[in-house]
Amino acid sequence: MSGRGHLGLPGLQSLQARLMATVMGLVCVVWLVVVMATWLDTEHEVGELLDAHMSQAASLLVSLPLNELTRLHLSETPTLHGYQPKVVFQVFHLEAQVVRSATAPAQPLAPLGSEGFSEAVIDGRAWRVFTTPGLDEHVVIHVGEQDTARADVVLASLRSVIWPMAVALPLLALAVWGAVRWAVGPLRLLGWQVAHREPDVADPLPLAGVPLEVRPLVHELNRLFARMASLLQAERRFTADAAHELRTPIAAIRMQAQVAQGALDDDERNDALAATLQGCDRATRLVTQLLQLARLEAEPGLATGVHTDVHTSLQQVLGDLWPVAQRRHQRLEALPHPNGVGPCPAPETLVAVLLRNLVDNALRYSPDHAWVRVQTQTLDAGRTRLTVEDSGPGLSDEHLARLGERFFRVLGTQQSGSGLGWSIVTRVATLYGLDVRLGRSADLGGLRVDVEWT
């Protein structure tokens, strides 16, 4: 990041510092613009005023006859103002200087034939000159004023304007600092609340007193806290589930291992070892289901906008479970729709998990020589239905109502299981908007499961 803030201000990682720097930077720029505009306007107005004074002085000299002008003793004129020596005049007759003020230079202030206002530099001094003819057409009058005098008048006029602004600038900076600190106070409070929040607290942050601009951030933080609480709860539930369910198969494996250790003949030892392997298989399947369920609960946004070809996933699942059906002489058949069906709005991995649990449950809880059928069909309004039905004993209405609860199993089935398969099916269906319905198969007499989607 090279120590650069989000607003491009080096080293300013604090929102309050960035606001202060931005606001005071804008204030200083505006202050400078106002000073320059005031300077230019004052300089213009002072120039107009002094030009008017020069014109008025020239008009007074024009009103005097030439003989009276030549009799003026200007060296005896008293100095009545500090700027008076910087304002001079010259009178020329037939291009000869006949009279000038005491501080006026001997060199003409303006060239011959000029008239009106002009600029001149004489002996290193800049002059503003007004030239006009006298009553006699051969008389020319020059009235001049040093530019330094004008600059002094402009500075004196600006001084009374600028110094209050200069004094007000640090006071304004202090006021801006206080206003910015007060404005970001809710953010500091929010940061304190987040910093001192216990990890397992899921309560949302209060919105009272939070500025409107910060409320979207608070909403997202509350959503984050809710997700974290959900993840923590799922982790705790997974730990409890694993500890609860693995206790039984591990105890059975230990017991069978002890039996094998103390067996007196090979047949007894082989039976115990076979039971041990079955216990290991059951524990492996249980751990796999627990991990699948934990992954579904921990990652609700696993994938969106993904569609899966059900036919392809179904063929793979049926191929994997075919040996299971063969061992128990069960008939496993698939009746795919001849024209194909719409893809399922879920990732391929989860579609396979859902299909495997549905078909595996049908095979597991159906007796030997049972019939398990998987069928896909297209309904009205672009909906697709996947049906898994079997010729097993089915379930009562009471058991159907409880099917899908974690670790719920129907007693007396003589089959090992944890009851997590249906929890996985319902979780996948909930995540991706699939409609799951349970009932009795009209053709085969056992359990019928319909999964529909659009």
Legacy VTK file of the C-alpha trace (Angstrom):
# vtk DataFile Version 3.0
C-alpha trace
ASCII
DATASET POLYDATA
POINTS 454 float
0.000 0.000 0.000
3.080 2.231 0.290
1.496 4.134 3.228
-1.139 5.734 1.040
-4.746 6.239 2.141
-7.820 5.450 0.070
-8.218 9.114 -0.857
-4.686 9.360 -2.180
-3.408 11.357 0.815
-0.006 9.959 1.882
0.137 8.643 5.428
-3.433 9.629 6.334
-5.030 6.342 7.378
-7.427 8.065 9.787
-10.794 9.156 8.413
-10.721 12.153 10.757
-7.255 13.164 9.503
-8.334 12.782 5.875
-11.440 14.886 6.447
-9.404 17.554 8.242
-6.774 17.657 5.496
-9.417 17.776 2.755
-11.590 20.437 4.378
-8.682 22.651 5.444
-7.062 22.263 2.036
-10.274 23.456 0.394
-10.595 26.291 2.931
-7.024 27.466 2.234
-7.573 27.326 -1.517
-10.790 29.324 -1.199
-9.037 31.749 1.169
-6.235 32.321 -1.330
-8.705 32.797 -4.183
-10.641 35.348 -2.118
-7.428 37.193 -1.220
-6.307 37.324 -4.849
-9.748 38.454 -6.013
-9.835 41.122 -3.273
-6.310 42.229 -4.201
-7.160 42.601 -7.875
-10.445 44.351 -7.174
-8.861 46.738 -4.659
-5.979 47.470 -7.022
-8.437 48.283 -9.789
-10.633 50.493 -7.630
-7.673 52.330 -6.075
-6.232 52.873 -9.529
-9.498 54.315 -10.766
-9.702 56.606 -7.742
-6.130 57.872 -8.056
-6.544 58.347 -11.812
-9.579 60.485 -11.028
-7.503 62.559 -8.567
-4.795 63.038 -11.214
-7.409 64.121 -13.749
-8.878 66.550 -11.223
-5.418 68.029 -10.439
-4.760 68.426 -14.174
-8.086 70.192 -14.644
-7.168 72.696 -11.927
-3.867 73.433 -13.669
-5.620 73.754 -17.031
-7.915 76.444 -15.591
-4.945 78.683 -14.726
-3.545 81.045 -17.385
0.066 80.496 -18.433
1.331 83.730 -16.827
-0.090 82.681 -13.439
1.489 79.259 -13.730
4.900 80.743 -14.347
4.617 82.931 -11.228
4.050 79.919 -8.928
6.788 79.440 -6.282
6.351 75.650 -5.850
9.566 75.259 -3.873
7.881 77.093 -1.005
4.779 74.852 -1.034
4.432 73.092 2.353
4.168 69.269 2.498
0.689 68.472 3.801
0.688 64.673 3.254
3.240 61.913 3.246
2.339 60.881 -0.303
2.517 64.473 -1.611
6.181 64.263 -2.819
5.233 61.239 -4.963
2.607 63.253 -6.891
4.108 65.785 -9.323
3.230 67.878 -12.362
5.039 69.579 -15.251
3.916 72.421 -17.548
5.424 72.798 -21.014
4.992 75.696 -23.448
6.263 75.332 -26.991
8.025 72.155 -25.871
9.910 74.030 -23.148
9.309 73.322 -19.493
8.027 76.480 -17.814
7.139 75.133 -14.367
7.178 71.866 -12.388
6.535 70.754 -8.844
9.434 70.592 -6.397
9.836 66.793 -6.549
9.112 66.401 -10.257
11.981 65.154 -12.453
13.470 67.481 -15.043
12.902 64.955 -17.827
9.416 65.100 -19.379
7.062 62.565 -17.847
5.520 61.688 -21.203
6.718 61.918 -24.826
5.841 64.845 -27.057
2.409 64.562 -28.614
1.027 62.088 -26.097
-2.316 62.602 -24.401
-4.255 60.781 -21.705
-2.809 58.132 -19.394
0.558 56.518 -19.976
3.377 54.740 -18.138
6.963 55.987 -17.827
10.220 55.018 -16.086
12.476 57.905 -15.157
15.675 57.552 -13.129
14.640 54.009 -12.159
11.236 55.028 -10.879
7.951 53.944 -12.459
5.316 56.657 -12.995
1.654 56.768 -13.880
1.198 59.926 -16.040
-1.846 61.859 -17.194
-1.252 64.323 -20.068
-3.660 67.024 -21.265
-3.360 70.308 -23.280
-3.885 73.653 -21.491
-6.059 76.644 -22.395
-3.374 77.684 -24.812
-2.940 75.093 -27.535
0.843 75.321 -27.120
0.643 74.410 -23.416
0.955 70.783 -22.278
0.413 69.676 -18.691
1.735 66.372 -17.222
0.512 65.091 -13.866
2.406 62.050 -12.573
2.262 59.692 -9.622
4.832 57.105 -8.560
3.670 53.484 -8.809
5.086 52.835 -5.321
2.571 55.301 -3.906
-0.253 53.376 -5.561
1.109 50.088 -4.230
1.305 51.558 -0.728
-2.325 52.688 -0.936
-3.426 49.218 -2.186
-1.526 47.444 0.613
-2.954 49.800 3.210
-6.459 49.120 1.913
-5.902 45.336 1.867
-4.336 45.227 5.288
-7.627 46.032 6.967
-9.290 43.203 5.014
-6.614 40.485 5.122
-5.544 40.533 8.752
-9.038 39.638 10.107
-9.120 36.778 7.591
-5.653 35.639 8.650
-6.670 35.692 12.307
-9.906 33.824 11.515
-8.114 31.044 9.599
-6.654 29.205 12.656
-9.928 29.717 14.509
-11.737 28.182 11.529
-9.274 25.266 11.534
-10.000 24.677 15.225
-13.749 24.824 14.579
-13.436 22.403 11.628
-11.368 20.010 13.761
-14.048 20.049 16.460
-16.855 19.583 13.920
-15.079 16.691 12.176
-14.273 15.023 15.499
-17.906 15.336 16.546
-19.107 14.037 13.156
-16.928 10.901 13.285
-17.829 10.244 16.903
-20.385 7.525 15.941
-17.659 5.788 13.919
-15.320 5.771 16.919
-18.135 4.383 19.060
-18.845 1.720 16.432
-15.170 0.779 16.320
-15.067 0.526 20.111
-18.152 -1.709 20.125
-16.643 -4.037 17.502
-13.234 -4.102 19.223
-14.728 -5.005 22.632
-17.226 -7.524 21.253
-16.992 -11.092 22.531
-16.294 -13.655 19.763
-19.403 -15.735 20.493
-21.842 -12.811 20.712
-24.324 -12.855 17.810
-26.438 -9.866 18.830
-26.619 -7.214 16.060
-25.033 -3.833 16.537
-27.592 -1.145 17.453
-28.574 1.341 14.732
-29.563 4.091 17.171
-27.436 7.165 16.589
-25.667 5.668 13.559
-25.464 8.114 10.604
-27.348 7.164 7.458
-24.108 6.862 5.480
-22.750 4.293 7.936
-25.907 2.205 8.293
-25.138 -0.010 5.242
-21.797 -0.854 6.900
-23.553 -1.710 10.169
-26.078 -3.848 8.289
-23.272 -5.783 6.604
-21.446 -6.171 9.926
-24.608 -7.562 11.503
-24.979 -9.993 8.608
-21.350 -11.000 9.073
-21.895 -11.560 12.797
-24.950 -13.681 12.017
-22.972 -15.800 9.536
-20.126 -16.185 12.019
-22.591 -17.246 14.709
-24.132 -19.735 12.285
-20.710 -21.136 11.427
-19.799 -21.384 15.098
-23.079 -23.120 15.858
-22.546 -25.528 12.949
-19.042 -26.292 14.195
-20.305 -26.978 17.704
-23.145 -29.092 16.344
-20.723 -31.061 14.169
-18.478 -31.713 17.155
-21.410 -32.831 19.279
-22.834 -34.976 16.468
-19.500 -36.625 15.762
-18.886 -37.323 19.444
-22.410 -38.685 19.859
-22.558 -40.893 16.772
-18.985 -42.169 16.637
-19.131 -43.427 20.201
-21.295 -46.458 19.259
-19.353 -47.748 16.195
-16.011 -47.217 17.911
-17.225 -49.170 20.947
-18.462 -51.953 18.651
-15.141 -52.068 16.806
-13.283 -52.267 20.108
-15.527 -55.069 21.326
-15.083 -57.098 18.131
-11.327 -56.557 18.275
-11.302 -57.906 21.829
-13.339 -60.883 20.668
-10.871 -61.556 17.848
-7.983 -61.208 20.282
-9.430 -63.822 22.616
-10.843 -66.171 19.949
-10.026 -69.862 20.411
-10.536 -70.950 16.777
-10.210 -69.457 13.302
-13.937 -69.275 12.577
-14.645 -67.205 15.676
-11.667 -64.961 14.901
-12.733 -64.475 11.265
-16.303 -63.586 12.311
-14.985 -61.024 14.783
-12.660 -59.526 12.170
-15.478 -59.354 9.624
-17.650 -57.557 12.180
-14.739 -55.209 12.865
-14.503 -54.342 9.164
-18.229 -53.717 9.023
-17.907 -51.409 11.995
-15.091 -49.539 10.245
-17.233 -49.190 7.115
-20.110 -47.854 9.190
-17.855 -45.343 10.953
-16.395 -44.253 7.603
-19.858 -43.709 6.123
-20.957 -41.820 9.230
-17.912 -39.526 9.114
-18.510 -38.893 5.395
-22.132 -37.909 6.029
-21.159 -35.689 8.954
-18.596 -33.889 6.823
-21.092 -33.455 3.990
-23.684 -32.001 6.325
-21.151 -29.745 8.058
-19.957 -28.460 4.678
-23.500 -27.687 3.586
-24.264 -25.827 6.817
-20.961 -23.937 6.885
-21.063 -22.822 3.234
-24.642 -21.875 2.350
-23.442 -19.872 -0.642
-21.428 -22.763 -2.073
-22.479 -22.125 -5.672
-25.213 -20.150 -7.393
-26.262 -19.935 -10.997
-24.957 -23.481 -11.652
-27.057 -26.160 -13.381
-26.350 -29.899 -13.581
-27.454 -32.559 -16.043
-29.416 -34.944 -13.825
-29.143 -37.872 -16.257
-25.335 -37.872 -16.135
-25.198 -37.645 -12.334
-27.868 -40.337 -11.993
-25.965 -42.795 -14.188
-22.847 -42.295 -12.089
-24.684 -42.778 -8.786
-26.513 -45.882 -10.025
-23.213 -47.319 -11.245
-21.652 -46.797 -7.821
-24.604 -48.380 -5.953
-25.197 -51.243 -8.365
-22.881 -53.655 -6.452
-24.798 -52.869 -3.249
-28.074 -53.867 -4.913
-26.542 -56.977 -6.429
-25.318 -58.285 -3.072
-28.888 -58.278 -1.751
-30.459 -59.366 -5.048
-32.343 -56.085 -5.320
-33.656 -54.767 -8.621
-32.372 -51.233 -9.322
-33.742 -49.595 -12.459
-33.851 -46.102 -13.940
-36.621 -44.757 -16.176
-35.205 -41.564 -17.701
-37.450 -39.235 -19.676
-37.088 -40.015 -23.409
-36.669 -36.352 -24.383
-34.514 -35.417 -21.402
-35.408 -33.144 -18.501
-34.376 -29.706 -17.393
-31.084 -29.356 -15.530
-31.114 -29.160 -11.745
-30.222 -25.681 -10.336
-27.456 -27.023 -8.071
-23.767 -27.931 -8.439
-22.931 -31.366 -9.814
-21.299 -32.479 -6.558
-24.377 -31.712 -4.457
-26.754 -33.217 -7.017
-24.726 -36.440 -6.760
-24.846 -36.237 -2.933
-28.640 -35.823 -3.014
-29.150 -38.689 -5.489
-26.763 -41.013 -3.653
-28.510 -40.486 -0.324
-31.978 -41.011 -1.832
-31.058 -44.206 -3.692
-28.849 -45.522 -0.877
-31.640 -45.064 1.673
-34.090 -46.860 -0.644
-31.708 -49.800 -1.028
-30.644 -49.877 2.618
-34.116 -49.863 4.142
-35.724 -52.182 1.605
-35.583 -55.973 2.096
-33.677 -58.423 -0.068
-35.113 -58.933 -3.584
-36.825 -55.525 -3.315
-37.444 -53.234 -6.258
-36.007 -49.672 -6.352
-37.012 -47.417 -9.236
-35.661 -43.970 -10.219
-37.682 -41.979 -12.732
-37.425 -38.483 -14.244
-40.230 -36.637 -16.020
-41.202 -33.177 -17.229
-44.262 -31.484 -15.738
-46.243 -28.424 -16.751
-44.821 -24.875 -16.478
-41.301 -26.122 -17.178
-40.976 -28.068 -13.918
-38.983 -31.299 -13.609
-39.646 -34.173 -11.227
-37.244 -36.839 -9.982
-38.922 -39.809 -8.278
-37.239 -42.489 -6.140
-39.597 -45.264 -4.952
-39.156 -48.746 -3.554
-41.120 -51.875 -2.674
-40.102 -51.828 0.965
-42.409 -51.582 3.980
-42.707 -47.808 3.719
-43.259 -45.459 6.651
-46.212 -44.528 8.781
-47.567 -40.968 8.782
-45.936 -40.363 12.172
-42.535 -41.469 10.893
-42.951 -39.516 7.643
-43.519 -36.356 9.671
-40.256 -36.883 11.564
-38.179 -37.999 8.594
-35.381 -35.515 8.012
-34.670 -34.831 11.674
-31.030 -35.241 12.590
-30.256 -38.786 13.879
-33.877 -39.910 13.606
-34.140 -43.584 12.626
-37.080 -45.917 12.429
-36.561 -48.700 14.909
-36.834 -52.318 13.815
-35.356 -51.872 10.326
-32.403 -54.135 11.123
-30.182 -51.756 9.154
-27.282 -49.639 10.395
-27.516 -45.924 9.871
-27.342 -42.528 11.526
-30.374 -40.704 10.183
-28.144 -38.045 8.630
-28.943 -38.995 5.027
-32.322 -37.294 5.091
-30.833 -34.250 6.842
-28.393 -33.918 3.929
-31.215 -34.259 1.364
-33.364 -31.601 3.026
-30.374 -29.257 3.439
-29.460 -29.465 -0.276
-33.112 -28.935 -1.204
-33.381 -25.888 1.052
-30.185 -24.312 -0.302
-31.204 -24.550 -3.962
-34.989 -24.245 -3.840
-35.840 -27.885 -4.531
-39.260 -29.161 -3.468
-39.087 -32.546 -1.681
-42.263 -34.545 -1.033
-42.690 -37.890 0.732
-45.454 -40.433 0.338
-46.296 -44.040 -0.442
-45.578 -45.496 -3.858
-48.783 -46.418 -5.678
-46.935 -48.928 -7.915
-44.379 -50.525 -5.608
-46.050 -50.023 -2.230
-43.024 -48.645 -0.389
-41.697 -45.146 0.200
-41.890 -42.609 -2.618
-39.741 -39.453 -2.698
-40.437 -36.697 -5.289
-37.921 -33.924 -5.888
-39.162 -31.077 -8.117
-37.496 -27.958 -9.499
-37.994 -25.352 -12.174
LINES 1 455
454 0 1 2 3 4 5 6 7 8 9 10 11 12 13 14 15 16 17 18 19 20 21 22 23 24 25 26 27 28 29 30 31 32 33 34 35 36 37 38 39 40 41 42 43 44 45 46 47 48 49 50 51 52 53 54 55 56 57 58 59 60 61 62 63 64 65 66 67 68 69 70 71 72 73 74 75 76 77 78 79 80 81 82 83 84 85 86 87 88 89 90 91 92 93 94 95 96 97 98 99 100 101 102 103 104 105 106 107 108 109 110 111 112 113 114 115 116 117 118 119 120 121 122 123 124 125 126 127 128 129 130 131 132 133 134 135 136 137 138 139 140 141 142 143 144 145 146 147 148 149 150 151 152 153 154 155 156 157 158 159 160 161 162 163 164 165 166 167 168 169 170 171 172 173 174 175 176 177 178 179 180 181 182 183 184 185 186 187 188 189 190 191 192 193 194 195 196 197 198 199 200 201 202 203 204 205 206 207 208 209 210 211 212 213 214 215 216 217 218 219 220 221 222 223 224 225 226 227 228 229 230 231 232 233 234 235 236 237 238 239 240 241 242 243 244 245 246 247 248 249 250 251 252 253 254 255 256 257 258 259 260 261 262 263 264 265 266 267 268 269 270 271 272 273 274 275 276 277 278 279 280 281 282 283 284 285 286 287 288 289 290 291 292 293 294 295 296 297 298 299 300 301 302 303 304 305 306 307 308 309 310 311 312 313 314 315 316 317 318 319 320 321 322 323 324 325 326 327 328 329 330 331 332 333 334 335 336 337 338 339 340 341 342 343 344 345 346 347 348 349 350 351 352 353 354 355 356 357 358 359 360 361 362 363 364 365 366 367 368 369 370 371 372 373 374 375 376 377 378 379 380 381 382 383 384 385 386 387 388 389 390 391 392 393 394 395 396 397 398 399 400 401 402 403 404 405 406 407 408 409 410 411 412 413 414 415 416 417 418 419 420 421 422 423 424 425 426 427 428 429 430 431 432 433 434 435 436 437 438 439 440 441 442 443 444 445 446 447 448 449 450 451 452 453
